[in-house]
Structures are given as C-alpha cells and as structure tokens.
C-alpha cells in the first residue's frame, strides 16, 4: 500500500473528498515527524508507538576501499506495534 491508496481508503470510509483525506494524512505524518524531532514519543491507540532511539557508534567498512571506518552514533526512528495490531496480523 502506498500513500495514494491510504488516501483513497480514507476518502471512501469518511465519505469526504480525496483532497481532504490527503490533507489529513499529511497533517498526521507532519505531526508525528515534529513530535519525534522534539524527542517525544507518539502513541496511536490500537496501532503502536513511534519512538526515537539512539544507535551506538560502531565499526564498519568502506565498500569502495574495504578500509575500516567508524560509523558515528545517530538518532533513529523506531516503531513498536501494539498488542492488538500484532493479534490482528496473526
């Protein structure tokens, strides 16, 4: 499923236009990104939780030269599905 498919489903389900459904999807995604950028977690009941995790620095290899390099630590987004989402998929 891509964003356009989600917009179509939302428009049909809510009985609105695709334009308003797309604005709603964009607003939701923007809200999630802004909250994660501020270091907050985002919990959507019955779906899951988006969090920011810290990835530790590690050693790697440069694919061109094969030389060993140090990959710096980084903040990365993570998603933890809710129990009800896990059950629904099984």
C-alpha positions, 0 to 999 in steps of 0.5 A: 500500500502506498500513500495514494491508496491510504488516501483513497481508503480514507476518502471512501470510509469518511465519505469526504473528498480525496483532497481532504483525506490527503490533507489529513494524512499529511497533517498526521505524518507532519505531526508525528515527524515534529513530535519525534524531532522534539524527542517525544514519543507518539502513541496511536491507540490500537496501532503502536508507538513511534519512538526515537532511539539512539544507535551506538557508534560502531565499526564498519567498512568502506565498500569502495576501499574495504578500509575500516571506518567508524560509523558515528552514533545517530538518532533513529526512528523506531516503531513498536506495534501494539498488542492488538495490531500484532493479534490482528496480523496473526 
